[in-house]
Amino acid sequence: MKSDLDALMQARNLDAILITGPAFHNPAMYYLTGGVHVSEADLIKKRGSAPILYHKTMERDEAARTGLALQDYAGFDYSGLIKQYRGNAVLASAALYQMMLTEQGITSGRLAIYGQSDAGNAYAIFSALQTLLPDLTLVGEAGDSLLLLARLTKSADEIERIRRMGQITTAVVGQTAEYLANHTVEAGVLIAPDGYPLTIGTVKKRINLWLAERGVENPEGTIFSIGRDAAVPHSVGNPSDLLRLGQTIVFDIYPCEAGGGYFYDLTRTWCLGYAPDETLQLYEDVLAVFRQILSEMQPGGFYPHYHSRACDLFEELGHPTLRTNPRTTDGFVHGLGHGVGLNIHERPSYGNNATHDDCLSPGAVFTLEPGLYYPERGIGVRLEDTLWVDPEGGIRPLVEYPLDLVIPMSKVKK
């Protein structure tokens, strides 16, 4: 949590952190500012001190909404720096950072950098800054970064925001199921009111509309795929594919709060009208693993352990896994889940970058998403809930939604 930042900085021998970029759709900056409408900013936090936000004059009111201490860029006469460096924006920007950091008493030690900026521009500016402040060590972090570790556990307010996103997400999923169920079926194909077959593309447009009507965003898109595409885990679906009875539909939806805030993640597998026997068997296998893993999860449990257990269970049921064959495209071909927050994928992590910190601690929010995929048979099945570990150590979905496979159709023409 944010309250852990100073201790984490101490543990990583960091004297300060710098976050750059906009305050929206920029997880690092959003985390400390709340995602106000600030298009360009820099946040500096010295260990043991409150952060300060540097901002443009025209965005001073939005910056003030953060409740942070503020400093206007105008106080540093950037135009004068441009003249001083004969139009060289890289050197002028590096000098501006030098002035801001010096103002905060940060001219030596270790400074970690986060946020969003053009990679080439950032490299040039921070390389120049290193020359201007030779006693300051600039630090870049990857998957186990300080901020991702802080975000591994969520506060009560963060949990409620994710729960609200879950309520919106499940409402849209329910609306989608109702929309499909109310279509007429001719020769095994859903028919739209205009008389033409219903397509994947049309359904996805509806999903985007329903999300927008509820005031949330869908920046990463939606997986809504049928048949063979449903058997390729991250196939988003072919817009021209028709909605047919009996074929598996994988519906993976992961919207976020407007401005790039907190995500929610949910997957259901559906068959319209009926499920063929082989689909039903795969579904029952996935559901059995889903329920078994959920029953075994314990507060403080090591997240990667549960991925290994899922492999055990699927292999016992006769399915290939990436553990038995790293090149397989059949069977259980992805991880058991991932953390959810300001990124759709964050910690806790189960994979090769997992550390001892990737445990199911109180406040952790993560997914459970076992699946089975057989592309040549045109069948894919995945079930996913977003879970959390409550303060008492219970592990359960933030929002409940039925796990039913079949959506009954009431308007089937003979």
Contacts in CASP RR format, 6 or more apart in sequence:
PFRMAT RR
TARGET T0000
AUTHOR 0000-0000-0000
METHOD contacts of the structure
MODEL  1
MKSDLDALMQARNLDAILITGPAFHNPAMYYLTGGVHVSEADLIKKRGSA
PILYHKTMERDEAARTGLALQDYAGFDYSGLIKQYRGNAVLASAALYQMM
LTEQGITSGRLAIYGQSDAGNAYAIFSALQTLLPDLTLVGEAGDSLLLLA
RLTKSADEIERIRRMGQITTAVVGQTAEYLANHTVEAGVLIAPDGYPLTI
GTVKKRINLWLAERGVENPEGTIFSIGRDAAVPHSVGNPSDLLRLGQTIV
FDIYPCEAGGGYFYDLTRTWCLGYAPDETLQLYEDVLAVFRQILSEMQPG
GFYPHYHSRACDLFEELGHPTLRTNPRTTDGFVHGLGHGVGLNIHERPSY
GNNATHDDCLSPGAVFTLEPGLYYPERGIGVRLEDTLWVDPEGGIRPLVE
YPLDLVIPMSKVKK
1 150 0 8 1.000
1 153 0 8 1.000
1 154 0 8 1.000
1 155 0 8 1.000
2 31 0 8 1.000
2 32 0 8 1.000
2 150 0 8 1.000
2 155 0 8 1.000
4 149 0 8 1.000
4 150 0 8 1.000
4 153 0 8 1.000
5 17 0 8 1.000
5 45 0 8 1.000
5 146 0 8 1.000
5 150 0 8 1.000
6 47 0 8 1.000
6 48 0 8 1.000
8 146 0 8 1.000
8 149 0 8 1.000
8 150 0 8 1.000
9 15 0 8 1.000
9 16 0 8 1.000
9 17 0 8 1.000
9 47 0 8 1.000
9 146 0 8 1.000
10 47 0 8 1.000
12 112 0 8 1.000
12 146 0 8 1.000
13 110 0 8 1.000
14 47 0 8 1.000
14 110 0 8 1.000
14 111 0 8 1.000
14 112 0 8 1.000
14 139 0 8 1.000
14 146 0 8 1.000
15 46 0 8 1.000
15 47 0 8 1.000
15 106 0 8 1.000
15 108 0 8 1.000
15 109 0 8 1.000
15 110 0 8 1.000
15 111 0 8 1.000
16 44 0 8 1.000
16 45 0 8 1.000
16 46 0 8 1.000
16 47 0 8 1.000
16 101 0 8 1.000
16 104 0 8 1.000
16 106 0 8 1.000
16 110 0 8 1.000
16 111 0 8 1.000
16 112 0 8 1.000
17 44 0 8 1.000
17 45 0 8 1.000
17 111 0 8 1.000
17 112 0 8 1.000
17 113 0 8 1.000
17 114 0 8 1.000
17 146 0 8 1.000
17 147 0 8 1.000
18 42 0 8 1.000
18 43 0 8 1.000
18 44 0 8 1.000
18 97 0 8 1.000
18 101 0 8 1.000
18 111 0 8 1.000
18 112 0 8 1.000
18 113 0 8 1.000
18 114 0 8 1.000
19 28 0 8 1.000
19 29 0 8 1.000
19 32 0 8 1.000
19 42 0 8 1.000
19 43 0 8 1.000
19 113 0 8 1.000
19 114 0 8 1.000
19 115 0 8 1.000
20 29 0 8 1.000
20 41 0 8 1.000
20 42 0 8 1.000
20 43 0 8 1.000
20 113 0 8 1.000
20 114 0 8 1.000
20 115 0 8 1.000
20 116 0 8 1.000
20 117 0 8 1.000
20 122 0 8 1.000
21 29 0 8 1.000
21 40 0 8 1.000
21 41 0 8 1.000
21 42 0 8 1.000
21 115 0 8 1.000
21 116 0 8 1.000
21 117 0 8 1.000
22 29 0 8 1.000
22 38 0 8 1.000
22 39 0 8 1.000
22 40 0 8 1.000
22 41 0 8 1.000
22 116 0 8 1.000
23 29 0 8 1.000
23 30 0 8 1.000
23 33 0 8 1.000
23 34 0 8 1.000
23 35 0 8 1.000
23 36 0 8 1.000
23 37 0 8 1.000
23 38 0 8 1.000
23 39 0 8 1.000
23 41 0 8 1.000
23 62 0 8 1.000
23 66 0 8 1.000
24 30 0 8 1.000
24 35 0 8 1.000
24 36 0 8 1.000
24 37 0 8 1.000
24 38 0 8 1.000
24 259 0 8 1.000
24 260 0 8 1.000
24 261 0 8 1.000
25 116 0 8 1.000
25 219 0 8 1.000
25 259 0 8 1.000
25 260 0 8 1.000
26 115 0 8 1.000
26 116 0 8 1.000
27 115 0 8 1.000
27 147 0 8 1.000
27 260 0 8 1.000
27 261 0 8 1.000
27 342 0 8 1.000
27 343 0 8 1.000
28 114 0 8 1.000
28 115 0 8 1.000
28 116 0 8 1.000
28 147 0 8 1.000
29 35 0 8 1.000
29 41 0 8 1.000
29 43 0 8 1.000
29 115 0 8 1.000
29 116 0 8 1.000
30 259 0 8 1.000
30 260 0 8 1.000
30 261 0 8 1.000
30 342 0 8 1.000
31 147 0 8 1.000
31 150 0 8 1.000
31 151 0 8 1.000
31 342 0 8 1.000
32 43 0 8 1.000
32 45 0 8 1.000
32 51 0 8 1.000
32 68 0 8 1.000
33 41 0 8 1.000
33 43 0 8 1.000
33 53 0 8 1.000
33 66 0 8 1.000
33 68 0 8 1.000
34 66 0 8 1.000
35 259 0 8 1.000
35 260 0 8 1.000
35 261 0 8 1.000
36 62 0 8 1.000
36 63 0 8 1.000
36 65 0 8 1.000
36 66 0 8 1.000
37 59 0 8 1.000
37 62 0 8 1.000
38 53 0 8 1.000
38 55 0 8 1.000
38 56 0 8 1.000
38 59 0 8 1.000
38 62 0 8 1.000
38 63 0 8 1.000
39 56 0 8 1.000
39 59 0 8 1.000
40 55 0 8 1.000
40 56 0 8 1.000
40 59 0 8 1.000
41 53 0 8 1.000
41 54 0 8 1.000
41 55 0 8 1.000
41 56 0 8 1.000
41 59 0 8 1.000
41 63 0 8 1.000
42 53 0 8 1.000
42 54 0 8 1.000
42 97 0 8 1.000
42 100 0 8 1.000
43 51 0 8 1.000
43 52 0 8 1.000
43 53 0 8 1.000
43 54 0 8 1.000
43 68 0 8 1.000
44 51 0 8 1.000
44 52 0 8 1.000
44 54 0 8 1.000
44 100 0 8 1.000
44 101 0 8 1.000
44 104 0 8 1.000
44 106 0 8 1.000
45 51 0 8 1.000
45 52 0 8 1.000
46 104 0 8 1.000
46 105 0 8 1.000
46 106 0 8 1.000
49 104 0 8 1.000
50 68 0 8 1.000
50 69 0 8 1.000
51 68 0 8 1.000
51 69 0 8 1.000
52 68 0 8 1.000
52 69 0 8 1.000
52 70 0 8 1.000
52 71 0 8 1.000
52 104 0 8 1.000
53 63 0 8 1.000
53 66 0 8 1.000
53 68 0 8 1.000
53 69 0 8 1.000
53 70 0 8 1.000
53 71 0 8 1.000
54 70 0 8 1.000
54 71 0 8 1.000
54 72 0 8 1.000
54 73 0 8 1.000
54 100 0 8 1.000
55 62 0 8 1.000
55 63 0 8 1.000
55 70 0 8 1.000
55 71 0 8 1.000
55 72 0 8 1.000
55 73 0 8 1.000
56 72 0 8 1.000
56 73 0 8 1.000
57 72 0 8 1.000
57 73 0 8 1.000
57 74 0 8 1.000
60 70 0 8 1.000
60 72 0 8 1.000
63 70 0 8 1.000
64 70 0 8 1.000
71 100 0 8 1.000
71 103 0 8 1.000
73 96 0 8 1.000
76 96 0 8 1.000
76 99 0 8 1.000
76 100 0 8 1.000
78 92 0 8 1.000
78 96 0 8 1.000
80 92 0 8 1.000
81 92 0 8 1.000
81 95 0 8 1.000
81 96 0 8 1.000
82 88 0 8 1.000
82 89 0 8 1.000
82 92 0 8 1.000
84 92 0 8 1.000
84 95 0 8 1.000
85 91 0 8 1.000
85 92 0 8 1.000
85 95 0 8 1.000
90 121 0 8 1.000
90 124 0 8 1.000
90 125 0 8 1.000
90 128 0 8 1.000
91 128 0 8 1.000
93 125 0 8 1.000
93 128 0 8 1.000
94 125 0 8 1.000
94 126 0 8 1.000
94 128 0 8 1.000
94 129 0 8 1.000
94 131 0 8 1.000
94 132 0 8 1.000
95 132 0 8 1.000
97 125 0 8 1.000
97 126 0 8 1.000
97 129 0 8 1.000
98 129 0 8 1.000
98 132 0 8 1.000
98 133 0 8 1.000
101 107 0 8 1.000
101 111 0 8 1.000
101 133 0 8 1.000
101 136 0 8 1.000
106 136 0 8 1.000
107 133 0 8 1.000
107 135 0 8 1.000
107 136 0 8 1.000
108 133 0 8 1.000
108 135 0 8 1.000
108 136 0 8 1.000
109 135 0 8 1.000
109 136 0 8 1.000
109 137 0 8 1.000
110 136 0 8 1.000
110 137 0 8 1.000
110 139 0 8 1.000
111 136 0 8 1.000
111 137 0 8 1.000
111 138 0 8 1.000
111 139 0 8 1.000
112 139 0 8 1.000
112 140 0 8 1.000
112 141 0 8 1.000
112 145 0 8 1.000
112 146 0 8 1.000
113 122 0 8 1.000
113 126 0 8 1.000
113 138 0 8 1.000
113 139 0 8 1.000
113 140 0 8 1.000
114 141 0 8 1.000
114 145 0 8 1.000
114 147 0 8 1.000
126 138 0 8 1.000
129 136 0 8 1.000
129 138 0 8 1.000
130 136 0 8 1.000
130 138 0 8 1.000
142 353 0 8 1.000
143 349 0 8 1.000
143 353 0 8 1.000
144 347 0 8 1.000
144 353 0 8 1.000
144 355 0 8 1.000
144 357 0 8 1.000
148 346 0 8 1.000
148 347 0 8 1.000
149 347 0 8 1.000
149 357 0 8 1.000
151 341 0 8 1.000
151 342 0 8 1.000
151 346 0 8 1.000
151 347 0 8 1.000
152 346 0 8 1.000
152 347 0 8 1.000
152 348 0 8 1.000
152 357 0 8 1.000
152 358 0 8 1.000
152 361 0 8 1.000
152 364 0 8 1.000
153 361 0 8 1.000
153 362 0 8 1.000
153 363 0 8 1.000
153 364 0 8 1.000
154 162 0 8 1.000
154 341 0 8 1.000
154 363 0 8 1.000
154 364 0 8 1.000
154 365 0 8 1.000
154 388 0 8 1.000
158 262 0 8 1.000
158 341 0 8 1.000
159 363 0 8 1.000
159 365 0 8 1.000
159 388 0 8 1.000
159 398 0 8 1.000
161 257 0 8 1.000
161 261 0 8 1.000
161 262 0 8 1.000
162 262 0 8 1.000
162 263 0 8 1.000
162 264 0 8 1.000
162 340 0 8 1.000
162 341 0 8 1.000
162 365 0 8 1.000
162 386 0 8 1.000
162 388 0 8 1.000
162 398 0 8 1.000
163 398 0 8 1.000
163 399 0 8 1.000
165 216 0 8 1.000
165 255 0 8 1.000
165 256 0 8 1.000
165 257 0 8 1.000
165 262 0 8 1.000
165 263 0 8 1.000
165 264 0 8 1.000
166 264 0 8 1.000
166 266 0 8 1.000
166 386 0 8 1.000
166 398 0 8 1.000
166 399 0 8 1.000
167 399 0 8 1.000
168 211 0 8 1.000
168 214 0 8 1.000
168 215 0 8 1.000
168 216 0 8 1.000
168 255 0 8 1.000
168 264 0 8 1.000
169 253 0 8 1.000
169 254 0 8 1.000
169 255 0 8 1.000
169 264 0 8 1.000
169 266 0 8 1.000
169 399 0 8 1.000
170 266 0 8 1.000
170 399 0 8 1.000
170 400 0 8 1.000
170 401 0 8 1.000
171 214 0 8 1.000
172 207 0 8 1.000
172 210 0 8 1.000
172 211 0 8 1.000
172 214 0 8 1.000
172 253 0 8 1.000
172 255 0 8 1.000
173 251 0 8 1.000
173 253 0 8 1.000
173 266 0 8 1.000
173 268 0 8 1.000
173 401 0 8 1.000
174 401 0 8 1.000
175 210 0 8 1.000
176 203 0 8 1.000
176 206 0 8 1.000
176 207 0 8 1.000
176 210 0 8 1.000
176 251 0 8 1.000
177 270 0 8 1.000
177 407 0 8 1.000
179 203 0 8 1.000
179 206 0 8 1.000
180 190 0 8 1.000
180 198 0 8 1.000
180 203 0 8 1.000
180 243 0 8 1.000
180 270 0 8 1.000
180 272 0 8 1.000
180 407 0 8 1.000
181 407 0 8 1.000
181 408 0 8 1.000
181 409 0 8 1.000
181 410 0 8 1.000
182 410 0 8 1.000
182 411 0 8 1.000
183 190 0 8 1.000
183 191 0 8 1.000
183 192 0 8 1.000
183 198 0 8 1.000
183 243 0 8 1.000
183 409 0 8 1.000
183 411 0 8 1.000
184 190 0 8 1.000
184 191 0 8 1.000
184 411 0 8 1.000
184 412 0 8 1.000
184 413 0 8 1.000
185 191 0 8 1.000
185 245 0 8 1.000
185 272 0 8 1.000
185 273 0 8 1.000
185 409 0 8 1.000
185 411 0 8 1.000
185 412 0 8 1.000
185 413 0 8 1.000
186 413 0 8 1.000
188 244 0 8 1.000
188 245 0 8 1.000
188 412 0 8 1.000
189 197 0 8 1.000
189 198 0 8 1.000
189 242 0 8 1.000
189 243 0 8 1.000
189 244 0 8 1.000
189 245 0 8 1.000
190 197 0 8 1.000
190 198 0 8 1.000
190 242 0 8 1.000
190 243 0 8 1.000
190 244 0 8 1.000
190 272 0 8 1.000
190 409 0 8 1.000
191 197 0 8 1.000
191 198 0 8 1.000
192 198 0 8 1.000
192 202 0 8 1.000
197 242 0 8 1.000
197 243 0 8 1.000
198 242 0 8 1.000
198 243 0 8 1.000
199 239 0 8 1.000
199 240 0 8 1.000
199 241 0 8 1.000
199 242 0 8 1.000
199 243 0 8 1.000
200 224 0 8 1.000
200 225 0 8 1.000
200 226 0 8 1.000
200 237 0 8 1.000
200 238 0 8 1.000
200 239 0 8 1.000
200 240 0 8 1.000
200 241 0 8 1.000
200 242 0 8 1.000
200 243 0 8 1.000
201 224 0 8 1.000
201 239 0 8 1.000
201 240 0 8 1.000
203 224 0 8 1.000
203 243 0 8 1.000
204 222 0 8 1.000
204 224 0 8 1.000
204 239 0 8 1.000
207 218 0 8 1.000
207 222 0 8 1.000
207 224 0 8 1.000
207 253 0 8 1.000
208 218 0 8 1.000
208 222 0 8 1.000
211 217 0 8 1.000
211 218 0 8 1.000
211 255 0 8 1.000
212 218 0 8 1.000
215 258 0 8 1.000
216 255 0 8 1.000
216 256 0 8 1.000
216 257 0 8 1.000
216 258 0 8 1.000
217 255 0 8 1.000
217 256 0 8 1.000
217 257 0 8 1.000
217 258 0 8 1.000
217 259 0 8 1.000
217 260 0 8 1.000
218 255 0 8 1.000
218 256 0 8 1.000
219 256 0 8 1.000
219 260 0 8 1.000
220 254 0 8 1.000
220 344 0 8 1.000
221 236 0 8 1.000
221 254 0 8 1.000
222 236 0 8 1.000
222 251 0 8 1.000
222 252 0 8 1.000
222 253 0 8 1.000
222 254 0 8 1.000
223 234 0 8 1.000
223 235 0 8 1.000
223 236 0 8 1.000
223 237 0 8 1.000
223 250 0 8 1.000
223 251 0 8 1.000
223 252 0 8 1.000
223 253 0 8 1.000
223 267 0 8 1.000
224 236 0 8 1.000
224 237 0 8 1.000
224 249 0 8 1.000
224 250 0 8 1.000
224 251 0 8 1.000
224 252 0 8 1.000
225 232 0 8 1.000
225 235 0 8 1.000
225 236 0 8 1.000
225 237 0 8 1.000
225 238 0 8 1.000
225 241 0 8 1.000
225 249 0 8 1.000
225 250 0 8 1.000
226 237 0 8 1.000
226 241 0 8 1.000
226 243 0 8 1.000
226 244 0 8 1.000
226 247 0 8 1.000
226 248 0 8 1.000
226 249 0 8 1.000
227 241 0 8 1.000
227 247 0 8 1.000
227 248 0 8 1.000
227 249 0 8 1.000
227 378 0 8 1.000
227 379 0 8 1.000
227 380 0 8 1.000
228 375 0 8 1.000
228 378 0 8 1.000
229 235 0 8 1.000
229 237 0 8 1.000
229 238 0 8 1.000
229 241 0 8 1.000
230 247 0 8 1.000
230 248 0 8 1.000
230 249 0 8 1.000
230 250 0 8 1.000
230 269 0 8 1.000
230 378 0 8 1.000
230 379 0 8 1.000
230 380 0 8 1.000
230 381 0 8 1.000
231 248 0 8 1.000
231 373 0 8 1.000
231 374 0 8 1.000
231 375 0 8 1.000
231 377 0 8 1.000
231 378 0 8 1.000
231 379 0 8 1.000
231 380 0 8 1.000
232 329 0 8 1.000
232 373 0 8 1.000
232 375 0 8 1.000
233 250 0 8 1.000
233 333 0 8 1.000
233 334 0 8 1.000
233 371 0 8 1.000
233 373 0 8 1.000
233 382 0 8 1.000
243 249 0 8 1.000
243 272 0 8 1.000
244 272 0 8 1.000
245 271 0 8 1.000
245 272 0 8 1.000
245 273 0 8 1.000
245 274 0 8 1.000
245 409 0 8 1.000
245 412 0 8 1.000
246 271 0 8 1.000
246 272 0 8 1.000
246 273 0 8 1.000
246 274 0 8 1.000
246 275 0 8 1.000
246 276 0 8 1.000
246 279 0 8 1.000
247 271 0 8 1.000
247 272 0 8 1.000
247 378 0 8 1.000
248 269 0 8 1.000
248 270 0 8 1.000
248 271 0 8 1.000
248 279 0 8 1.000
248 378 0 8 1.000
248 379 0 8 1.000
248 380 0 8 1.000
248 381 0 8 1.000
249 269 0 8 1.000
249 270 0 8 1.000
249 271 0 8 1.000
249 272 0 8 1.000
250 267 0 8 1.000
250 269 0 8 1.000
250 380 0 8 1.000
250 381 0 8 1.000
250 382 0 8 1.000
251 267 0 8 1.000
251 268 0 8 1.000
251 269 0 8 1.000
251 270 0 8 1.000
252 265 0 8 1.000
252 266 0 8 1.000
252 267 0 8 1.000
252 382 0 8 1.000
252 384 0 8 1.000
253 265 0 8 1.000
253 266 0 8 1.000
253 267 0 8 1.000
254 263 0 8 1.000
254 264 0 8 1.000
254 265 0 8 1.000
254 266 0 8 1.000
254 344 0 8 1.000
255 263 0 8 1.000
255 264 0 8 1.000
256 262 0 8 1.000
256 263 0 8 1.000
256 264 0 8 1.000
256 344 0 8 1.000
260 342 0 8 1.000
261 342 0 8 1.000
262 341 0 8 1.000
262 342 0 8 1.000
263 340 0 8 1.000
263 341 0 8 1.000
263 342 0 8 1.000
263 343 0 8 1.000
263 344 0 8 1.000
264 340 0 8 1.000
264 386 0 8 1.000
264 398 0 8 1.000
264 399 0 8 1.000
265 340 0 8 1.000
265 344 0 8 1.000
265 367 0 8 1.000
265 369 0 8 1.000
265 384 0 8 1.000
265 386 0 8 1.000
266 384 0 8 1.000
266 385 0 8 1.000
266 386 0 8 1.000
266 401 0 8 1.000
267 369 0 8 1.000
267 382 0 8 1.000
267 383 0 8 1.000
267 384 0 8 1.000
268 383 0 8 1.000
268 384 0 8 1.000
268 401 0 8 1.000
268 403 0 8 1.000
269 283 0 8 1.000
269 286 0 8 1.000
269 380 0 8 1.000
269 381 0 8 1.000
269 382 0 8 1.000
269 383 0 8 1.000
269 405 0 8 1.000
270 404 0 8 1.000
270 405 0 8 1.000
270 406 0 8 1.000
270 407 0 8 1.000
271 279 0 8 1.000
271 405 0 8 1.000
271 406 0 8 1.000
271 407 0 8 1.000
272 406 0 8 1.000
272 407 0 8 1.000
272 409 0 8 1.000
273 406 0 8 1.000
273 407 0 8 1.000
273 408 0 8 1.000
273 409 0 8 1.000
273 412 0 8 1.000
274 406 0 8 1.000
275 283 0 8 1.000
275 405 0 8 1.000
275 406 0 8 1.000
278 377 0 8 1.000
278 379 0 8 1.000
279 379 0 8 1.000
279 381 0 8 1.000
279 405 0 8 1.000
280 405 0 8 1.000
282 372 0 8 1.000
282 374 0 8 1.000
282 379 0 8 1.000
282 380 0 8 1.000
282 381 0 8 1.000
283 381 0 8 1.000
283 405 0 8 1.000
285 314 0 8 1.000
285 317 0 8 1.000
285 319 0 8 1.000
285 372 0 8 1.000
286 370 0 8 1.000
286 371 0 8 1.000
286 372 0 8 1.000
286 381 0 8 1.000
286 382 0 8 1.000
286 383 0 8 1.000
287 383 0 8 1.000
287 403 0 8 1.000
288 313 0 8 1.000
288 317 0 8 1.000
289 310 0 8 1.000
289 313 0 8 1.000
289 314 0 8 1.000
289 317 0 8 1.000
289 370 0 8 1.000
289 371 0 8 1.000
290 368 0 8 1.000
290 370 0 8 1.000
290 383 0 8 1.000
290 403 0 8 1.000
292 309 0 8 1.000
292 313 0 8 1.000
293 306 0 8 1.000
293 309 0 8 1.000
293 310 0 8 1.000
293 313 0 8 1.000
293 336 0 8 1.000
293 368 0 8 1.000
293 370 0 8 1.000
294 368 0 8 1.000
294 387 0 8 1.000
294 395 0 8 1.000
296 306 0 8 1.000
296 309 0 8 1.000
297 306 0 8 1.000
297 360 0 8 1.000
297 368 0 8 1.000
297 387 0 8 1.000
297 395 0 8 1.000
298 360 0 8 1.000
298 395 0 8 1.000
299 360 0 8 1.000
299 361 0 8 1.000
299 362 0 8 1.000
299 389 0 8 1.000
299 393 0 8 1.000
299 394 0 8 1.000
299 395 0 8 1.000
300 359 0 8 1.000
300 360 0 8 1.000
300 361 0 8 1.000
300 389 0 8 1.000
301 359 0 8 1.000
301 360 0 8 1.000
302 356 0 8 1.000
302 358 0 8 1.000
302 359 0 8 1.000
303 348 0 8 1.000
303 349 0 8 1.000
303 350 0 8 1.000
303 354 0 8 1.000
303 358 0 8 1.000
303 359 0 8 1.000
303 360 0 8 1.000
303 366 0 8 1.000
304 349 0 8 1.000
304 350 0 8 1.000
304 351 0 8 1.000
304 354 0 8 1.000
304 358 0 8 1.000
306 336 0 8 1.000
306 350 0 8 1.000
306 368 0 8 1.000
307 335 0 8 1.000
307 336 0 8 1.000
307 337 0 8 1.000
307 350 0 8 1.000
307 351 0 8 1.000
308 323 0 8 1.000
310 332 0 8 1.000
310 335 0 8 1.000
310 336 0 8 1.000
310 370 0 8 1.000
311 321 0 8 1.000
311 322 0 8 1.000
311 323 0 8 1.000
311 324 0 8 1.000
311 332 0 8 1.000
314 321 0 8 1.000
314 331 0 8 1.000
314 332 0 8 1.000
314 370 0 8 1.000
314 372 0 8 1.000
315 321 0 8 1.000
315 323 0 8 1.000
315 324 0 8 1.000
319 330 0 8 1.000
319 331 0 8 1.000
319 332 0 8 1.000
319 372 0 8 1.000
320 328 0 8 1.000
320 330 0 8 1.000
320 331 0 8 1.000
320 332 0 8 1.000
321 328 0 8 1.000
321 331 0 8 1.000
321 332 0 8 1.000
321 333 0 8 1.000
322 328 0 8 1.000
322 332 0 8 1.000
322 333 0 8 1.000
322 334 0 8 1.000
322 335 0 8 1.000
329 373 0 8 1.000
329 375 0 8 1.000
330 373 0 8 1.000
330 374 0 8 1.000
330 375 0 8 1.000
330 376 0 8 1.000
331 371 0 8 1.000
331 372 0 8 1.000
331 373 0 8 1.000
331 374 0 8 1.000
332 370 0 8 1.000
332 371 0 8 1.000
332 372 0 8 1.000
333 373 0 8 1.000
334 369 0 8 1.000
334 371 0 8 1.000
335 350 0 8 1.000
335 351 0 8 1.000
335 369 0 8 1.000
336 350 0 8 1.000
336 368 0 8 1.000
336 369 0 8 1.000
336 370 0 8 1.000
337 350 0 8 1.000
337 366 0 8 1.000
337 367 0 8 1.000
337 368 0 8 1.000
337 369 0 8 1.000
337 384 0 8 1.000
338 344 0 8 1.000
338 345 0 8 1.000
338 346 0 8 1.000
338 348 0 8 1.000
338 349 0 8 1.000
338 350 0 8 1.000
338 366 0 8 1.000
338 367 0 8 1.000
339 345 0 8 1.000
339 346 0 8 1.000
339 347 0 8 1.000
339 348 0 8 1.000
339 349 0 8 1.000
339 364 0 8 1.000
339 365 0 8 1.000
339 366 0 8 1.000
339 367 0 8 1.000
340 346 0 8 1.000
340 365 0 8 1.000
340 366 0 8 1.000
340 367 0 8 1.000
340 386 0 8 1.000
341 365 0 8 1.000
347 357 0 8 1.000
347 358 0 8 1.000
348 354 0 8 1.000
348 357 0 8 1.000
348 358 0 8 1.000
348 359 0 8 1.000
348 360 0 8 1.000
348 364 0 8 1.000
348 366 0 8 1.000
349 358 0 8 1.000
350 358 0 8 1.000
360 366 0 8 1.000
360 389 0 8 1.000
360 395 0 8 1.000
361 389 0 8 1.000
362 389 0 8 1.000
362 390 0 8 1.000
362 391 0 8 1.000
362 393 0 8 1.000
363 388 0 8 1.000
363 389 0 8 1.000
363 390 0 8 1.000
363 391 0 8 1.000
364 388 0 8 1.000
364 389 0 8 1.000
365 386 0 8 1.000
365 387 0 8 1.000
365 388 0 8 1.000
365 398 0 8 1.000
366 386 0 8 1.000
366 387 0 8 1.000
366 388 0 8 1.000
367 384 0 8 1.000
367 385 0 8 1.000
367 386 0 8 1.000
367 387 0 8 1.000
368 384 0 8 1.000
368 385 0 8 1.000
368 387 0 8 1.000
369 382 0 8 1.000
369 383 0 8 1.000
369 384 0 8 1.000
369 385 0 8 1.000
370 382 0 8 1.000
370 383 0 8 1.000
371 380 0 8 1.000
371 381 0 8 1.000
371 382 0 8 1.000
371 383 0 8 1.000
372 379 0 8 1.000
372 380 0 8 1.000
372 381 0 8 1.000
372 382 0 8 1.000
373 379 0 8 1.000
373 380 0 8 1.000
373 381 0 8 1.000
374 380 0 8 1.000
383 403 0 8 1.000
385 397 0 8 1.000
385 401 0 8 1.000
386 397 0 8 1.000
386 398 0 8 1.000
386 399 0 8 1.000
387 395 0 8 1.000
387 396 0 8 1.000
387 397 0 8 1.000
387 398 0 8 1.000
388 395 0 8 1.000
388 396 0 8 1.000
388 398 0 8 1.000
389 395 0 8 1.000
390 396 0 8 1.000
END
